[in-house]
Amino acid sequence: MLSLPRLELMGVLLATWLAKEVKKIIDRKCSTKVFFWTNSQFTLYWIKGPSHRWNPFVANRVREIQSLTDPNSWFHISDKDNPADLLTRGISVDALTANFKGWNGSSFLCRTDFLTRGLYMKQYQKGGI
């Protein structure tokens, strides 16, 4: 049975496959660095930890994600800052076109120090939730 955290992990794996292909195309013109954001604390914990610690389903997917991306390029985003969250909860077309965060990204991404502000949930590096 697939739990919600496992479904989120599958979504992250799909995102890594897509990012790999898009990056390959963009890198023909200029070198890029990719950052990934998830609001799933379980998924982020799995990605930032050693894959052998998890059951085979999780371990195999985490191993592939870690082989395609740098675990340090993964960050947590709160539900309130996550533009995709609006789409999963339902929103009218008028409200979507008027103030959808997806057009420009969350405001914290405009800051030059967004990566150093501790948005990656330091407790993962300490070994647990």
N, C-alpha and C positions, 0 to 999 in steps of 0.2 A: 504494500500500500504506500502511496506517495503522500507524505505529510506536506504541510505548507512550507516548512523550511527546505525540504527536498525539492519542491517545485521552484522555489526561489533560487536554489542552487542550479537547477537546470536552466533557468532564465539567465543566470550569470554565465553559465557555460555557453549558451547561445550568443550572448553579448560578446564573449571573448572570440568566438569564431568569426562573428561579423566584424569586430574591430581588427582582427588580424588581416582580413581581406581588404578592408577599407584602408588600413595603414599601408598595406603593400602598394596600393594604387597611389596614395598621396605621397609616399616616400620616393616615388619616381621623380617628383618635382622638387621636394624639399624634405629634409629629415623631420620627423615628428616624434613627440612624446605623448603617450596616451595615459589619461587618468580615468579610473573607473570609480563609480559611486554606487553604493547600494544602501537601502534602508533596512536590509535584513542583517540583524546583528549575528544571527546564527551563521549565515553564509560568510560574513566577514571573519568571524572567529575561525571557521573551517579553513578559509583561504590563507589566513595569516599563520596557521599552525602546521605542524608536520602532518602530511597526509596519512602516514601509517597509523596514526592514533585513531582513525575513524573506521567505521564498518566499511565493507567493500564497496557498497553503492556510493557512499560519500567519498571515500578515499580515491576511487577511480576518477571521479569527476574533479575533485580538488587537485589531484595530480595533473590532470590535463590542463586545468585552469592555470596552475602554477608553471606548467611548461610553456604556455602561450603568453603569459603575462608575468610581470614582476609583482609579487605580493605586496611590495611597498607602494605600488601604484593604485592600491585599493583603499578607498576611504568610506566612511559612514556619512550618510546624509539623513537628516531628520525628515519625518513625514511632512512637516510644514514647509521645508525647503525643497522638497522633491517635486519637480514639475510633473513627473509621470504619475504621481499619486492622485492628482486631480482627475486624470483620465480613468483611473480604476474605480473611483468613487462616483463618477457621473457628474457631468457639468453641462450646462446649456451651451449652445453654439455661440450665443451672444456673449455670455460670460467668458467663454474660452477665447474668443477673438479680442475681447476688451483687455484682459489682464492675465494672459497665460504666461507663466514663468518660462515656458519652453522657448518663447521667441528670443529672449535675451539671456536665459539662464538665471539661476538664483543670484541675488544681489551679492552674496559673499564671494562669488567667483570673480567679481570685478576687483576685489582687493588683491594687492600684490602679495600679501602675506597669507593667503588662504591655506597654503599647504603647511605652514609652520604654526598655525593657530591651534593645533591639537585636535583637528577634526577627525583624526584617524582612530580615536578611542584607545588611549594608551593602555588600558587594562588588557588588551589582547596580547600585547608584548610581554605582559607580566604573567601570562599563563592561565587566564581564565576570565569568565564573565562574572 
